[in-house]
Amino acid sequence: MFDAFIEGLFLVLQWKAFSLMLVGMSLGFCVGLLPGIGGAATLALMIPFVFKMNPAEAFAFLLGMHSVAATTGDITSVLFGVPGEAISAATVVDGYPMAKKGEAGRALGAALMSSLMGALIGAVALALAIPIVRPLVLTFGSPELFMLSVIGISCITSLSGAGARGQIKGFAMGLLGLLVSTIGQERQSGSLRFDMGMMYLWEGLDFVPVLVGIFAIPEIIDLAVRGTSIAGEKPSENLSKGVIEGIKDTFRHFWLVFRCSMIGVFVGIMPGAGGGVAQWMAYAHSVQSAKDAKDRERFGKGDVRGVLGPGAANNSKEGGELIPTVAFGVPGSGAMAILLSGFLIMGLVPGPDMLTKHLSITFSMVWTLAIANIITVLLCLTVLDQIAKVTNVRGGLIIPFVLLLVFVGSYTANGQIADLIVTLIFGMISYFMVLFGWPRPPFVLGFVLGKVIETYLFISMARYGFTWLTHPIVVLLIILMAFVIAYPYIQQRRQRAEGPADA
Amino acid sequence: MRSGRVIFCIFLIAVSAYAIHAARGWTFKASLFPLSVSIPLLVLATIHLFQAIFGKGETDEGSAVDLDFSNDVPPEVARDRVINSFSWIIAFIASVYLVGFPLTVPLFIFSYLKFQSEVGWLPTIAATAITWGCFYGLFQWLVHIQFEPGAIQIWLGM
């Protein structure tokens, strides 16, 4: 096994494989920065180019590209409040307010270092988990995956404001997100729902136009209203110092980064959940880590922990997603399904052979994930000083370019003008949500999880009736869900009990 | 602000009521999930509507984990700028509809920089040319994204 591990490293370090990985990384870097063009779409575009490559070269190229897209996606999220990737949306919530406070360097340093940590933890998890993960994945059927998604939804309690009103608003937004996810053709019966007679809505709403509208438009409007630069009148930080501070933050909150990375790995292993869920669960966990109500209030206003959690989970989930893809040929996400076609082009069959005959190829993937992220983060850290200066440029000069990025990104979802209208509509709704204090993260969580929840619920009911509720893992997950929902209240009660004593 | 909150609650109530009404005509399988989501949404939005009308003002306790808009600008100025920004966005979409994406990109960048941001002629033209070059090179030449022709081009048979 150790020999295969080392052989995997040498496969990646061969000049041709290494050069192809660098080419892939450059593409992934650009794709990550541009909203809308996702890592999965670029993987699909690049698949035809791997026909003449050997397996190690092909995976160095494809994985090198895919693994850095999530890392650089955080840069756009922090600097402009526009998610570079759909899986970088949670970074906007605290990353952009940090940029507005003049702490862009610190936010970027934290995002990149936590991404690197997440990627390394994901790669280690991939290396360690392959021999032992089989029983775990096989015990997770539709009922367990349904409950896992419901746990994701229960994170709304942590993403909402404290108190009864905050919780009502949070749950209402989560329900609205779930409702919006039901637009389009129902998968089981084929019935059309809320299609308003428009063929565009038959397939449901795509993530990109909705997410970009929800997060980018209010930030752009706010920038236009202020009439200043993104960092405003705030004294600009010493960027190098800020970046180093962000790196230090990653190690100051290392256990948070580690826990969020593990969330990413676990969600990545489960087919169908994906990075959209992992980032929000990690963000919710970061909020839960607040010591008290006052500490919790800092989230959403530019708290570095809100950047560290999603940053780590985004990248660690890559390793997690590869586990079922390599071990059983069960892709954990759309991108992994495309990667699976790469396996077939190479003449490799995912499954036991990848753990025996082709183990060195499998380990070359682990090395690619690690090396590609190390190089990307080191490169980014050297140019962050220049990148972060964008936050001091007058808003009026940035807005047209950001708007262009937003709408080109949105258009690439389906190539229809309706995508732009969807972005505008959700941008307007999101503007009023922010204006009247209705939280956006629960809406996004509901929207991302809606289809998954409905699908797994129907499969569970059709296969098991109500008996799935008695499955041991389901019962365990129900208890875990109850804890996730109750945790903010337990925290409040504990603080109230401690309050008089402190006073 | 209170009237805005009430209007937003009414919007949520209207959305959920519409969803319930529409779902009544569907099969059980198709309607189960939307109904089980929209009914609690209707209840929560109604409770919040009553809180917004009869309750005390918002307290810090209920503030969201989300960004806050800056309040450094007088409300009238802010309102004008919001309307102005949305107008630019709507104009952008209208332009994409009328003349297509490839023409809208230089048109929009030039107009925004020149008339909204009041940048000089030379930097505006340079920025427009560079943006159009990047847009063409990346999205049309390299990635081959097919942009729909505008309504005017279709009408002219181009």
Interface residues (C-beta under 8 A of the other chain):
Chain A: C30 I37 L45 V93 Y96 P97 K100 S158 L159 S160 G161 A162 G163 A164 R165 G166 I168 K169 G170 F171 A172 L175 L176 L178 L179 T182 E186 Q188 S189 S191 R193 F194 I217 P218 E219 I220 I221 D222 A224 V225 R226 G227 G232 V287 A293 R296 E297 F299 G300 K301 R394 G396 L397 I399 P400 F401 L403 L404 F407 V408 Y411 T412 G415 Q416 I417 L420 I421 L424 G427 M428 Y431 F432 M433 V434 L435 F436 G437 W438 P439 R440 P441 I453 E454 L457 F458
Chain B: M1 G4 R5 F8 L12 V15 S16 A19 A22 A23 W26 T27 K29 A30 F33 P34 V37 S38 P40 L41 L44 A45 I47 H48 Q51 E58 T59 D60 E61 G62 S63 A64 V65 D66 L67 D68 F69 S70 D72 V73 V77 A78 R81 V82 N84 S85 F86 W88 I89 I90 F92 I93 V96 Y97 F101 V105 F108 I109 Y112 L113 Q116 S117 E118 V119 T131 F135 L138 F139 V143 I145 Q146 F147 E148
